[in-house]
């Protein structure tokens, strides 16, 4: 019975992801629908904006930026919060308040925002160099040379250093709230020094593409 339920959940997730990609493709091809989606999202991001900012630039260093994030990744994250694959008290509740179409619109809206420079103190250049070297050996395959991500892989360039540190630690420590993520195996290779260096490097990558 458990396998049947799991298979059903996977099929539903796959169907929703396919529908999301179809809707995004329509938005890319139809300027009028893009404007409608953008306007609709602006009306529904009030709750999101309290933590992530109306423009997707987070208000706290421990909260991720959503600005300029890959829309497919944002939508996938929404779905994982909806079905409980990822657990966070606020996000699990917030995601369930949104319809599928609203989740698509919000993912598109935040993907169109600009990442703004943060006011964090500049990290030690030597630490940044160490992080760049570690990124090139561990992270670049999925997140890309500029850490901009693609498709289902998130943009991690310009994210707040505190958020990056906490996220990597949670993956490295096999936090149950991130069960099933491919990051668990990758982060298991990281030492505390690696995490500190990676956070320093990624947080200072210029926000502008």
VENNORFEN-V483882 format. One record per residue. N is the residue number from 1. NEAR is the number of other ideal C-beta (glycine too) atoms within 12 Angstrom. Layout:
n=N near=NEAR
n=N near=NEAR
This chain:
n=1 near=7
n=2 near=8
n=3 near=9
n=4 near=10
n=5 near=12
n=6 near=15
n=7 near=13
n=8 near=15
n=9 near=21
n=10 near=18
n=11 near=14
n=12 near=19
n=13 near=25
n=14 near=16
n=15 near=16
n=16 near=27
n=17 near=30
n=18 near=18
n=19 near=21
n=20 near=34
n=21 near=23
n=22 near=19
n=23 near=30
n=24 near=32
n=25 near=18
n=26 near=21
n=27 near=29
n=28 near=17
n=29 near=12
n=30 near=14
n=31 near=12
n=32 near=12
n=33 near=21
n=34 near=25
n=35 near=17
n=36 near=21
n=37 near=32
n=38 near=25
n=39 near=16
n=40 near=23
n=41 near=35
n=42 near=24
n=43 near=19
n=44 near=28
n=45 near=33
n=46 near=17
n=47 near=20
n=48 near=39
n=49 near=26
n=50 near=15
n=51 near=25
n=52 near=34
n=53 near=26
n=54 near=25
n=55 near=23
n=56 near=37
n=57 near=31
n=58 near=33
n=59 near=23
n=60 near=18
n=61 near=23
n=62 near=22
n=63 near=27
n=64 near=41
n=65 near=41
n=66 near=43
n=67 near=36
n=68 near=35
n=69 near=40
n=70 near=31
n=71 near=41
n=72 near=31
n=73 near=31
n=74 near=44
n=75 near=41
n=76 near=32
n=77 near=35
n=78 near=40
n=79 near=35
n=80 near=29
n=81 near=27
n=82 near=29
n=83 near=24
n=84 near=21
n=85 near=26
n=86 near=28
n=87 near=22
n=88 near=25
n=89 near=13
n=90 near=18
n=91 near=30
n=92 near=22
n=93 near=15
n=94 near=26
n=95 near=33
n=96 near=20
n=97 near=20
n=98 near=30
n=99 near=19
n=100 near=25
n=101 near=26
n=102 near=29
n=103 near=40
n=104 near=39
n=105 near=37
n=106 near=41
n=107 near=42
n=108 near=41
n=109 near=38
n=110 near=42
n=111 near=34
n=112 near=28
n=113 near=32
n=114 near=21
n=115 near=33
n=116 near=21
n=117 near=19
n=118 near=31
n=119 near=12
n=120 near=23
n=121 near=12
n=122 near=14
n=123 near=26
n=124 near=18
n=125 near=14
n=126 near=14
n=127 near=25
n=128 near=24
n=129 near=18
n=130 near=24
n=131 near=37
n=132 near=27
n=133 near=19
n=134 near=29
n=135 near=36
n=136 near=20
n=137 near=17
n=138 near=30
n=139 near=39
n=140 near=25
n=141 near=16
n=142 near=25
n=143 near=32
n=144 near=23
n=145 near=16
n=146 near=24
n=147 near=37
n=148 near=30
n=149 near=32
n=150 near=21
n=151 near=22
n=152 near=25
n=153 near=27
n=154 near=39
n=155 near=37
n=156 near=38
n=157 near=38
n=158 near=38
n=159 near=43
n=160 near=36
n=161 near=37
n=162 near=25
n=163 near=30
n=164 near=45
n=165 near=33
n=166 near=26
n=167 near=35
n=168 near=42
n=169 near=26
n=170 near=27
n=171 near=31
n=172 near=26
n=173 near=19
n=174 near=17
n=175 near=22
n=176 near=16
n=177 near=24
n=178 near=28
n=179 near=17
n=180 near=22
n=181 near=29
n=182 near=18
n=183 near=30
n=184 near=22
n=185 near=16
n=186 near=27
n=187 near=30
n=188 near=21
n=189 near=18
n=190 near=31
n=191 near=17
n=192 near=15
n=193 near=16
n=194 near=29
n=195 near=35
n=196 near=28
n=197 near=35
n=198 near=46
n=199 near=40
n=200 near=35
n=201 near=39
n=202 near=46
n=203 near=40
n=204 near=31
n=205 near=36
n=206 near=18
n=207 near=27
n=208 near=14
n=209 near=16
